[in-house]
Each structure stands twice: as structure tokens, then as C-alpha cells.
Amino acid sequence: MDLDKSIHNAWLLRAEEEDASSITRWFILTTESTNAGITVLQRVLGWDDSDPPKWCADVGTSKLKTSRRCLSDPVRVSTVVKDLLGASQFEARRTEPPVWGFPETDPCSASWDLALPIVVYELWALPDEKYRAAAEIWDSVDENELEKHGLKRSTRGYAGSAVVIIPQFKELFFCDSNQLVVHDGAELDQALLISEVRDGSVSLSKASCKVQDCGAWHSVPETEALKFLQLKYVEPMFSCMSAASETRPPRAARTPREHHGVSGSDWTLTVVDSKGKWDSIPVRLVRGFGGGYVTNEPWKSRAPWLGFSAPATVRHIPPFGEDIPLADVLELRQTGGDLSICDPYLKPAQADEVKHFLRRNGRVLLNKNKLKPEEVGDMTRIAANASFEIRTHQNIHDRFVIGRHMAFLLGTSLNSLGKNHSFITRLDNTMRNKVEKVFQDMWKEARPLGQ
């Protein structure tokens, strides 16, 4: 068997045996131009015995016509899927888009006026001429006409292609950032809720808890709403899942108490049901230290100068009885360039140890009165060799380290770390920016070390 054939068969296996295991009917909708006869988009929707969405209908308008076929014979359905996946004029790709996407132009279940988990086989038109011809027709149609055919302007990228949409049964899935759809009879005590702070695909912090029904939703105080998810119980049928048609009043479940919702950043909530199936949704927490509100706008877009951060954490540094490497304790390799240090008691030995991270644009703020005359000379030489600047300020007491990506508050000076019990607080970005502003103000008031 050649490689192309084996890959093709693997696709069919997934489409027929796993992804389509709950499908009893297929709706095949072909949308064409009324005069040129060009297929603008072909959609194949798998469904159960419940009512299909409204856009699964024959429609005729001035520039487009949509014709529908409904297949319930498994043999005929298999033939259609095989023909689509095996057709040489298509390039196939399997995706699992989220139920809700951000921005709204991102592919998601809602792109097809559905609100339930789906698997999508995107069958891209080849050659490009097919796409261009369909796109020209697409662009000539107004929003109202597209809407009548169950299409949206945001799905223009599919013009000339075919899309197979296969809903999936999941015990739990998100229908909003604080709403969780639950099948009646789902084993909640076996489900897990995971909260992550994320920078794109990178997870910065993670916490989890069991999904537990902890009372009626109406009993949750409005001020506490961000700490809970609303559980919406529905019948396990596609139409009920998509409409979130509740079988009883909504209930409440706590989000993970550790970390979740305490720092302004981009978050992701993930739920894993008793069968190992999962669903995720972004939570856009715009303001956060001790409170906040949810928005559809990512933190990075709303406040790009703040970037991303994990929540503030506190670390205990016990007495080691020996010198400890400051670069490791302060995570200087991850802190980022342009390091700024405020430490009134900083000594030449510690400045020499971290000079590599201060090189070129680094800044050190200390109190000259805490240095011996010979130490002032040592400090000056270290700074000159490593090309960083030292200034002195008499009215400083707290110690902190600020980098491009991280900042720390120190319970003791760098020359005392590891000698006595102390704490290091890694700041979130809200706190880091406040501390950095204080440093900038003091830096303007400070004098060069040599003066």
C-alpha cells in the first residue's frame, strides 16, 4: 500500500468510526451562484435525530441558491464522506475549533451558528482558481443574503471549498467564559477543572480542582461571580446542547481558588470529563489584583505595555550557611535584559556576581553612605568594565530587582541572601509596573556614584 493511500484510509477511519460515532443523519448543503453555476461553498453537517439548525434548508435568493440533501442511510453517507476526502480537487485538514473563538473572525463552532463541540474537516479547494472564482461571487453578495444561506462574512476563507462539520457529544463543555454546559447524568465528581495563565501557547501558571455542584447559581453574590462557573444542565441531544436548553435552574461550581482570577493577564479554563474528553475557553481578565472583570479583548491587546505575567508568588529562602548563586535564586536568566537593582546595602562582591546581567543598559541604585571608601572605588571599576550605571540615593530602604519580564521584592539585601531566613516575592505585571515607576522617580533624583 502506498503512503498516500494509507494516509487516506487513516482519515476515513477517524471520520467514520470515531468522529461520526454519534451521527445518524447527514445534511449536504451546496451553495452555488444562480447564474455562473460556480459552487461557492459546500457544507456537510452530521447530526442526530433532534431538530437541525435553521440554516440547513433549501434557500434561493438573487445571487445564490442553496440546495439540501438529507442522508440517513449509512452506506450512502459513507460514500459521500469517502468521495469528499478522496477527491483530488480538495486538500483535507482535520481541526477541532473551540465552541467560541476570539476574535470573532477566528474559526469556531459559533462560525456555523452552533454552540457545541465540533470536529471539522476542512477540504480546501484546489487549484487556487476555484477559490478566486468563488471569492468574487462571495464579495458581490451582501450581508443579508449571506445570512439567509447560513453564511457569515468571516467564513470567506472557505469560499470554493467543502466543510464537513461533525458535532461531538461531551459531558461538559463551555458555552461562555463562565458557563459550563453539563449533560444530565454526567459524573461531575470525576471531572477536573484546570485554570492556566497563558502567553500564547505557553502556560505560565496552572491550578486545578474538581468540578463540584455547590448550590444554586442565584445564591452566588454578584461580587463573587468571577470565582464561580454557572452549570447549565441540558439533555444530551445536539439541538439542546447547541441552544443550552436547560432541564433545571442553573447551579454553581467553584473555579480553582489558587491563582485563578487574581492577576491581570490572559487565562484559559479547561474542563476534562470522566471519559477524558476536554474543552477549553479563554478568559480575558483585564484588571485583576484582588478583583477584575471579564472582556472579549485579550490582555495583550488591551494593555500591550503590560505584557503577560504569572500571579505574584512568595518564596522562602532559608539559611544555607554558604554563599548561594544569585543568578539562580533571582532567576536572572529569565528576568530579561535592562536589569535595574535597588539595594541600599549592595556590596562589590554581589555587584561583580551579577554584572553580566547588568551589562550595557543596567542600573544600580544604592546608598553611598553604606559603602566604605575602598568599596566605592571597587564599585566604580566594576560598573565601568561592565558598562552599567550606578547612582546613589539617601532615602531608600526596600530592595527590589526589575527586569523586562520579571521583578522581585527582596526581604533582605543581596549580600545577605541565604545567611538568614528571608523571603523573595516575584511580582505580577501590575505590581512590577508600579515598582518600576517608583524606581524611575528615584533614579531621576539620585546622583552618580562618583559625585
N, C-alpha and C positions, 0 to 999 in steps of 0.2 A: 504494500500500500504506500503511495507517495505521501509526502508530508502535507501537501495542500489538502488531500482527501482526508487524512487523519484529523487535521485541524477542523475541517468542515464537519466531520462526524462528531467531534467533541462539542461543537456548538449546538448541533441538533440534540445531543444527549441532554445538555443543560436546558435547552429551550423546551423540550417535550417532557422530560422526566422530573426536573426539579422546579424550574421557574414556573411552569404551567401546570403544576400538580393540582391546583385548586380551581382550574379554569374549566367551565362547562360549555361556554359559548364564545365565539369569536365574531367581532363586528369588523368588517373590512370596509373602510371608507376611502373612496378615491375622489379627490377634489381636482377638477380639470377646468381649463378655460372654456368658455362657452363657444368661442369661435375658432381658436387655433388648435384645439384638441390636445394641448400640452398638459401633462399631469403636473399639477403644482405641488401636491403632497398626497402621499398615500399613508393612511393610518390603519393599523390593525390593533384592535383593543380586545384583550382577553377579559372575560367577565364570568361571574357566577349566575345564579338564577334570579338575583334581585334586579331591580329596575336599573337600566343603564343610564349613563349621564345624558343630558339633553342634546349634546352635540352629536350623538350617534343617531343621526336622522338624515333622510334624503332632503337636500336643500337645493333650490335653484334661484340664482339672482342674475343681475345683468351681465356680470363678467365671469362668474364662477358657478359651477354646479357640482354638488356632492352626491354621489350615489353610494348606497349602503347595501352590503350583503351580510346576512347573519348565518353563521355555520355552527351547527351543534353536533354534526357527525364527526367523530374523532378521526376517521380516515381522511375526510376532505380537509379538516383542519390541519392534519399532519402534512398533507400535500401542499397547502398554501404556505406553511412555515418553511418547508423544505425548498419550495420554489423561490421564496424570498431570500433565504440565507444562502442558497446555492447559485443565485443569479449572478452572472458575470458583470452585469451593469451596476452592481452595488458593492461597496466596501463596508463590511459589517463591524460593529463595535458594541459590546455589551456594557451598560452602565447601570448604576443604582443611584439615581439622583435623590436628594433629600425631599421630604414632603414639602418643605418651604425653603426657598432659596433667597440669598441676598447677594448682590442686588436683585431686584425683581426680574432682570433680564437673564439671570443665571438659570440654566435648565433645572427644573424641579417638578414634582408631581403637580403643583399648582399651575404650571405652564399649560397643562392639559385640562384645567378646571377640575382636577381631582385633589383630594386631601387625604390620601392614604399611601402607604409604601408601594413603590412600583419598581420593576425591573424594565429597562428599556433597551431594545435592540435598535441601534441607530444604523440604518442602511444607507450610507451616503451615495448620492448619485455620481456615477462615473460615465462618460468623461465630464469635464467641467462645463461643457456647452449646455448640458441638461440643466445644471444649476443656474447658469446665466439666463437661459430662456425662461425658466420658471420664476426667477427673481424679477425679471422685467414685468411679468404679469402680476406678481405679488405686489410690486411697488405701485402699480396702476390701480390697485383696489383700495378703497378707503376703509377706515377702521370699522365702521358699522357693518360693511359687507363681510369682512373677515370674521367679525364676531358672530354673525348669523351662521357661519360654517364651523363654529367652534374653534377658530384660529385666533392667534394673537400676533401683533407686530413683532414681539420679542422672539417668536419662533421662526423668524425669517430664514435663519441659517439652515433650516431643514428643507427649504424650497427645492423641489425636484427630487427629493429623497423619499424613502419609506421609513416609517417608525412603527415598531411593534411594542405596544405598551401592555405590560403584564402585571396587574396588581398582586400584592403578596399579603397573605394572612400573617399578622403578627399579634401576639397577645397584648403588646404595649407599643405605642409609638406616639411621637409628639405631633400635635396639631397646632401648637404655638409654643413660644419660649417658656410659658408657664402652664401649659395644658397638656396632659398626658391622656391619650385615648386608651381605654382598658376594655378588653373583651370580658363580658360577663362570664365568670367561671375561671378567669386567669389566676394562676398561682402567684399571687403578689409576694408571698413570703420567700419565694425562690428568685425574685427579680432583684437586680442591682442597679443603682443609680450612681453615675460617675460624673464628677464635675472637674473640668480642666481649664486652666488659664493657658491660652494659646497665642503664639506668634506665628501666624500662617499655619503650616503643618507641624510646627514644633510645639510640644507640650512643655510648659514651664512649671506647672504645678498641678497636682492631682489629688482629689479626695473622693471618697465613695461612702455609700450607706445602702442599707436595704430599702426597698420601696415598701412603705407601711402606710396603710389607711389609718389616719389618726383623727378622724372626725369629719363633721360636715364642713363644707367649704365656707358657708355663710358665717361660721363661728370664728373664722380667721380674721383678726383685726387688720384693717387696711394698712396700717403701718408695718405689719409683719408679712405682707403678701409676698415679698421677694424671697422669703425664706421657705416658701411652700410651692408645691405644684398642685394644680387642680386636676383631679382624676375624673374623667368623663367616661362612664360605663356605657357600652354600646353592644348591640347584637353583632356576632361575627359574620356579617354579610357585607359585601363590598359597598353597596349603596348606603348602609347605616354607618360603616366606617368612614366613608368619604364625607358624609354630612354630619358626623359626630352626633347622630340621633340618640339621645340619652335614654336609657331604660330606667334611670332613677336620678335623684338630685346629685349634683357633683360632690365629691369628697375631697379631702386634702391629704397630701403626703409631704413630709419634710424633705428639703434638699440637704445635701451634706453640710453639716454645721461648720466643719473645719474649712476655712478658706473661702467657700463659695459666697460670692457677692460682697466681699469686703475690700476689694481693690478695683480701681477703675482700669479696665482692660477688656480684651475680647475673651469670651468664655465659650465653652462647649459643654452641653449636657448630653450624656449618653445613657440610654437605658438598655439593659440586657435582660431578656425574659428567661423563663425557666427552660426553654429549648435552645438557648444560646443565640437566638436572633437578637439583633440590636438595631437601634435607631438613634441618630444624633441630631442636635439642633444648636445653632449659635445663639448665645445670649449676649446682647450688646449692652453691657453695663457702662454707662457714660461717666457717672460720678460715683465714687464709691467708698471712701474711707469712713466706714461706720454707717453708710446709707447708700442711696443711689436710685436710679430709675433706668428702665429698660428702653432702648430705642432700636430702630432698624438700621441705624447708621453705625458702622464699625468704629471702635475706639480710635483706630489708627487714622481713619479718615476724618473723624470729628475733631481729634486733637493730635495731629501728626507730630507736634513738638514734644509730646509726652511719650510716644512710642508705646512699648508694652512693658509690663513688669509682673513678676510674681508677687503675691502678697508679702507684707513685711513678716520677717521671721527673726526670732531671738535664739542665739547660740551661746551656750555656756563654755567658757574657756577655763579649765581647772589649772592649778599649779602643776607645771611639768617638771620643775626642778632643773631645767636646762633651757637654752635658747631654742626657740621654735621658728621655723621659716615663715616670715611674714607674708610672702607671696602666696603661700598655700592657705594660711589662716584667713587672709583677706580676699582670697580668690582674685588676685590681681591680674591673672592671665585672662580672666573673663570680664573684668571690670571695664575694659575699654581704654583707649588712649586718652591723652589730655588729662592725666590724673591731677587732682587737687587734694592736698592734705592740710588739715588744720590740726595742729598738735602743739600746744604751748611748751611742752617739755621734750620735744623731739631732739634726739642726740645724733652726733655724726655717724655712729655705728649703724643706726637704723636708717638714716638717710642714704648711706652708702649701700645698704642692702636692697633698697627699693629704687635706687637711681635709674635702673634700666626701664622702669615703668613711668618715670618722670621725664625721660629724655625728650628734649626739644621744647615741647609746649607745657611741661609740667609746672605746677605752682605749689609752693610750700609756705604756709602761714604759721609762724611761731612767735614766741615771746623771747626777745634777745636777752632780757634780764635773767632768764633761766639758764643761760649758757655761760660757761667760763670763757675768758678772753681767747685762750688757745682753741676752744671749740668753735668760736666764731670764725677763726681762720680756716679750720678744717671744713666747716660747712660751706664757706665761700669757695674753696677749692673743689669740693665735690660737685657743687652746683655748676661751676664754670666748666668742668670736664664733661659733665653730662648734659649741659645746655638746658638747665631748668632754672627757674627764678625763685628766690627766697625773699619774703618780706616779713617784717616784724610788727606786731600789734600788741599793745599792753593789756587791752581789755578782752582777752579771750580766755576761755576756760575749757569748754567742751572740745572733744576730739572727734573728728569725722574724716572720712575718705570718700571722695566723689570721683566717679568715672563716667564715661559716656553711657554705659549700660547699667551700672550698679552704683550704689552708695551705701556706706556703713556708718553707724554711730558706734563709737568705742567707749566702753566703760572705764578704760584706763589708757594711758599713753602707750605708743608703740614700744617704747623701751621697757615697759613693764608687763607686756602681754606674756602670759604663761608663768609669771612669777607669783601672782596671787589670783584668787578667784575673781573673774570678771565676765562681762557679757558683751557680745557683739550683736548689734541689731542691723540686719540687712533691710534697707528701706524699700518700700514700693515707690513707683514713679511720682505719685502725688507728693509724698514726703521728700523724695530726692530733690524734686524741683524747688521745694520750699527751702531746704537746707542749702542748695546751690545758690539761691538768691541771697541768702544771708552771707554766704562766703564771698560772693561778688561785691556786696556792700562793704564788707570788712576789708577786702583786698584793695578797694579804692582808697580806704582810709589809711592803710598800712604804708610803712616806709621801707625802702630797700634795706637789706641786712647791713650793708656797709656804711650806712649813714648814722 
